[in-house]
Every structure is written in structure tokens, then in C-alpha cells.
């Protein structure tokens, strides 16, 4: 099994694109688990712009649901219970989004050591990418590394 972050496109439009001739639909990041048969485990996710519920069925593929609320959607508060306090402090200090929390939980609980998540990312004037990543070491240890 493996975990992956990917984009889901919603049918809502961010306010800054509302008056555009060809408005761009909003996209938001979700975390999905792919099983050993290369099938994405279906899950529900909520658009962070309009709040509509999506049923994620594949990478970058979702179906809009008619309901606007679902108690089966994970929240950051739900995930905190399954992670050590050192890890939750790091994720909170970097103000990580829900998909990053889900990715961290999956790596930690599945003991997929030597994987990492991006905490920050920025481009400089030369278009070089810089940032920090959280690396999951064996035995549940962590390290923050600049790149």
C-alpha cells in the first residue's frame, strides 16, 4: 500500500476568478491510500472553499455528493489522537493542512519509515525550490531537514 496527495477539482470558483471570462474552478489537496491492487480506497473529503462533500474514487477523480455534511470525514482533531505529541506540535507549528495531517498519520501508523512530508516550500528569485521536510525515521523518530 502507498499514500499519495493529489488534487480534486470542485465546481466552485474562488472570488478572485468570479468575473473572469473563463473562470478557473477551485482545486484542493486530498490524501488517498492506494492498495496493493493499485485501487484508491474511496473516501469523503470536503472542499475547503465552498464546503461541499466529494467522494474521492481515484487519483484526481471525485463525485459530488448531495449532502453538505458528513461525520465520516476525518478532522485534524481526530488525527491528533493517533499521533505522538512531538509530531502534533510540529504539524501545528507549521500550520499543516488536513491532507498533510492524514499523510503523517498514515506514515506513522503504517510504520513507513524513511518517508517524508513537505512542511514548507518556496521559490527564490532564481526559481530554485527551498523548504523544509519532516522525515520519519525508524522507531517513530523524526527529523526536520532543509532542502
N, C-alpha and C positions, 0 to 999 in steps of 0.2 A: 504494500500500500504506500501511497505517497500523498502529500498535501500540496496544494497549489493555490496561489492567489490569482484572481482573474477579474476582468471587468464584466459587469452586467449593464445593459442599456435599458433605461427606463423610458417611459413615454412622456415624462415631464421635461420642462425646459427651464434652465436656470434664468433668473430675472434679467441678467445682462445680455442674454441672447433672445429675449422675448420679441423684440421688434426687428430682428434680423430678417432679411428676405428669405434666407434658407436657414431657419433656426436649428441649432445643434441640440440633440437630445442629451439629457444628463446620463452619465455613466458613474457607477460606484463600484468599489472593490469588495469582493467577497472571497472567502476562503472555502475551498472544497476539498474533499477527500476522494481520491481515485483508488478503487480497489484493485486487487491483483488481476482482474479480468479487464482492466482499463475502462471501467464504468464509473462515472461520477455518482457518488451517493447523493440522492436527491435531498434537498434541504430548503427551508424557507428563509428568506432574507428580506429586510425592509429597506427601501430606498431612503437614503439619508437626506434627500431633498424634499420629496413630497409625502413620504411615509407609506406608500403603497407596498403591499406584500408581493414578493416574487417567489415562485417555486423554481429553484435552480435545478435544472435537469442535466446540464452538460457544461463544458467549459464555454463561457461567454453566451450561454443559452438559458433563458428563463421564460416562464409563463406568468402572466399577471394573474393574481388571484382576486376574487371578487370581494374578499374581506380586507379590512384595513387594520386589523389587529390579530395577532397570533401569539399565544402564550408559549408556543414551541420554539420561538426564535431565541437563541442564546443572547444574553446580555453580558457586558463586561463584569457586572456584579456577580453573575452566575459563574463565570470563568474563574474569578478570584479565589473561590473556594477550593479549586483543584490545583492551585499553584503555590509554590513556596513564597513566603513574604518578600524575600530578596528579589525574586523575579517580578512580583507585582509592583514593587517600588520602582524598579527600572522602567517597566511599561507605563506606569502612571507618570513618572518624571518626564518621559519623552512624549506624553500625550498621544499614545498609540491608538489607532482606530480599532474597531471591533474585529476586522479581518486579521489584523496583526495579533490581537489577543487570542483569537481562535487558532492561528498558526502556532503561536508559542505554546498553547495548551496541547495541541496535537503533538508537537515535537517532544515536549516534556513527558506526556503520558505514554507515548509510544516508544520512549527512550531512543529516539532517532538522533543519537549524539553526532557531533561534528556538523550539524546543520546550523544555519544562521538565519536571522531575520534582520531586515534593514530598519534601523531606528531613525536615522536622518539621511537626507540626500540633498545635495545642492550642486549647482553648476557654477564654475567661476567664469571670469571673462574669456578664458581660453576654451570654454566649453568642455573642460575636464570635470568629471564627476567626482565629488568628495562626499564623505559622510561617515557614519558610524554604524556598525553592525553588532548584534548580540549573538555570540557564538555559544552553542550548547555543547559543553564538554561532557565526557562520561561521568557517571556517578552523580548526575544532577548539578554539576558545577557550571558556571557561566563566565564569560569574558566579554568585555566590550572592546572592540577594536576599530581604529580609524582606518579608512581606505581612501 
